[in-house]
């Protein structure tokens, strides 16, 4: 992908200030490089005491939420440095890791949360026998904000108790913060009633955990993969979802080609269809298997829209209604399929 020549400005401005006040404000600058599909240099400008973040979206657009978390993390470090200097604080945290340790982990007693595995804490770190590269991977310091943190069951319990009952003496977030700032999952039960569940989850190679809490029932759940062996139930992941078992376009077996299956006696893996939210429109999730032939969240994510032809992503397909029923369109191949 070509490198963008655009140098975007992420400008931190006072919440209520005139242009004259803005021009006369003291500025603190920090330049850092973002390594992504498009290599860009972003400049942060901190203006005044009270700040809010304005983002000038560069071109091409950045589609990774983790990258924007990195930008916000770096902005927090720069804004804190400006505020500390204004308050006469000589030493201020130079990194996100140091800032979150000073202002969040230590005050809240979250002693089991950290960013790097060290000889001191390595005995408390659970590492999968497969796909454990995230634990070994040396994340750059800016990426710590989005994907570098590890935690413990004890720390999760403290956070869950706060969300369930912010009036407890041990709670560290007031009720109005819980009510106004925690985004709930917009899901519904079988009677179409909204279920207010706050949920966060992480699914990478083999670092997988789910944190969910519901105030209405005073229950919280933390789930991590710790099962050894196999587990099967009736149905399965293909029950109620759409899968492609075979796809031949213009004489080419697409699944064999994309998965590199040359053995005629071996069948390629089925691929699932991911709804884009538009009626009858889907993405084909080809995935990128790792060295153990496993496909997980991150390998699916990085393969979305990985190529284009005729102006369309090569994983796009959609159905259109016609007088003869539904017609399947595969626009990147210029193919239209009808049921005979």
N, C-alpha and C positions, 0 to 999 in steps of 0.2 A: 504494500500500500504506500503511495507517495507520501512524503513528509509534508505536513502543512507548514506554510510560511507565516501563518497567523500566530501572533503572540497575544493570547487573551489576557485581559486584566481582571483579576478577582479583587474588587475594591471594597474595603470595609469602611462604611460611612456612618457618621453619627445618626441615630434614629431621628432626631429632630434638629436640623441645622440649616442655616441659609448657605447660599453659595459662598458668601463672604467669610462665614465662619469656617467653611470647609477649606477655603483657600489659605486661611491663616492658621489652620490646625497643623500641629507637628506630625510629620509622617515618619513611620518606621517601615523600612522595606526589607523584604526577604525574598530571594529568588531561588526556586528549586525546580528541578527537572522532573517531568512526568514521563515515565517509560510505558508506552501503551502501543496500540495499533498505529497511532500517529504520534511521532515524537514531537513534543511541544515544550516550550518553556513558559511557565506561568509566573507572574509577579504579583505578590501580595502587598497591598498598601494598607497600613493601619492608620486611621485618622481619628484623633480625639480619644476620649475615655470610653464612651458608650458606643458600641459598634453593632452593626448588623451586616450580614453578608449579601452582597450583590454579585451574581454570577453572570459574566458575559460568555455565553456558550460559544466555543470556537467551532470552526468548520475544518474537517468533518466532525459531526456530532459524536460525543463520547457516550457509549452505551452501557458502560460497566458501573453498577452502583458502588462497587468497592472503590473504584477510582475517585468518585465524588466524596466518599468517606475519607479517603486519603487527603483530599484537598481541604475538607473541613477540619481534619485533625491538624494539618499544618497551619491552617488559619487560626485555630485555637491557640497553638503554641506562640505564634507571632502576636496575636492580640493580647495574650497573657503577658508576654514580655513587655509590650507597650504599657499595659496597665501597671505592672510591677514597677517599671521605671518611673511612671508618673507618681506612684505612691512612695518612691524612695527605696524600694526593695533592691538591694545590690545584686543578689544571686537569684536567678529565676530558672525554671526547668528548661533546658535547651531542646528537649525532645518530647514527643507525645508520651512515651513510656514514663519519663520522669514526671511529667505534668499530671498524668492520671494517677500515678502512685501518690503524689503529694496531696492532690485535691479530692480523690475518690477512694482509692483502695485503703490508704492508711486511716483517714478519718472515719471510714465506715467499718473498719476492722475486717476487711476482705483479705485475709492473710493467705488464702489459697489461690489468688489470682495473680498471674504473672505472664511474661511475654517470651522468655527464653528458658530453655532447659539448662540447668547448671548442675555441678556436682552436689550442691546443697539440696536441690529439690527433685533430682532425677528419680529418686526412689518412690516418689509420689506421682509419677507420670505414667499413665497407661498408654502403651504403644501397640498398635495392631501388628500382627506378623506379616500382613500384606498391605500394600498401598500406604505405608506409613511415611511417605516422603514429605508430607506437610510438617511433621514434627522435626525431621532432619533438615528441612529446607531453610536456608538462611535468608529470612525475609529482610528486605531493606527497612531501615527504621521507619520511613513514612508509611509503609504498608502495615505496620503494627496496629494502626487505628482501625483498619478494616478486616484484617484476617490473621493477626499475630497473637491474639490473646488466648490464654488457657485459664481454666478456672477449676473449682472444686465443688463437690456436692454440698459442703458446708456453706460456701458462699452463695450458692444457688438458693439454699433454704432461707438464708437471711433476706435475700431479695424477694423471694416468693412471699414470705410472711409480711413484708412491707406492702406489697401490692394487695394482698388479701385484706389486710387491716392496717391502713396507714395511721390509725389512732393509737396503736401500741406504742409504749414508751421506747421500745427498741427500734421502731420504724424510723427510717432516715429520709423519707420523702413525705411531704404533707399531702393531705387529701386532695387539695385542688390541683396539685401537680399530677397525681394519679388520674384524676378525672379528666383533665383537659389535655394532657400531653401523651398519654399512652394510647396508641392506635390499636383498636380491637380488630379481630378478624371478622369480616362481614360474611358470616355463614349462617345458615338457617336450619332448624330442625325439620322433621317430617310434617309438621303443622305450619311451616312457613313462618315460624317465630324466630326473631333474631337471637343468636347465641353470642353473648359478649365474652369473647375469649381473647386474652392477650397472649400472643405466641411469638417466639423467636426460635429459629432453627438454623443449624449449620450442617450442610451436607457437602463434603468435599470428597477426596479419594476414599479415605476410611475414617475420617474424623467426622462423626455424625452424632448430633445431639439435638433434642427438642425440648424446649422450655415452654410450658403452657400453664396459664392460671385463669380461673374464672371466679370472680368475686361472688356471684349469685349463689354458688354452691360451696363456697369457701374451700375450694380444692385446687391444688396445683400438681402438675405432673412434670417430672424431668425424666427423659428417656435417653439412654445411650446404648449403643450396641455392645453387649457384653456376653452374648449367647455363643456357646460353642456347640457345633453340630448343625443339624438341619431341622427345619420346622415347616410343615405343610398343613394347609387347611383347605376346605372345600372352596372351589372357585380359584382365586389367584389374581395376580396383577392384570391378567388379560380379561377378567370378568368385568364387563361394563366399560371397557376401554377399546379403542380402535387400533388395530395392528395391521401391518402389511407383511404378508408371508412371502409374496413374490411380486416383482415389478419388472416388466419387460417393456422397454420403450424403443421403438425403431429397431427391434431385433436384439437389443442389448439387455442382458440381465443386470439391472442396476444394483441389486443387493450383492450379487457375486462380485461385481466390479468394484464397488465402494469398500467391500470388506476383504478384498483380495483372496476370495475363495476360488481356487482353480481345480480342486479335486471334485470330479463329477459325482462322487459318492457321498460328498459332504454337503449339507445344506447350510446356507448362510443364516445368520440370526435374524429373526423377525425384527422389524423396527416399529416403533409406536408413532401415532399421530398426535401432535400437540395442537390444541385449538388456539387460534390467535385471538379469539373473542368475537370475531366476525362470523356471521352465519355461514356454515358450510366451508369455512376456510381453515386450512391446517398447515403446519410445518412438519416435515418428515424428520424425525430425530435419528439421524444416522449414528451419531456418537463417534468417539475416537477411542477404541479400546487401548488399555495400557499394556505394559509388558506381561501382565498375567491374563490378558484377554478379558479384563473386567471393564465394564462401562458404568460410570457413576455420574453424579450431578455435574461436576466440573467438566468432564469429558463430553457430556451432552451440550453444556452451555457453550463451550468454545467452538462447537461444530455448527451452531446455528448460523445460517446465511454465510457459509464458508466460501461460496462461489456464486458467480452470476453468469447468466447467459441470456441473450436477447433482452437484457434489461431487467431480468427477474432473478430472484434468489433461487438456487438450485434445489432447495428443499421445500419450495412452495407448491401446494396444490389446492384446488378449490372445486366445489361443485356448483353448478348453475341449474336452475329448474327450467325445463323446456316442455313442450307438448308431448314429448316421448319419455318424460321422466327426468331424473337427474343425469346431468352430463358432467364428466370429470375432466377438468382442464389441468394440464401440466405445462404452464406457460414457458418455462425455460427451455423445454424441448420442442415447443410448438406442437404439442400433441393434445388431441381431444379424444376421450374415450367414452363410448356409449355402451349401454347394456344391450346385448342381443337376445 
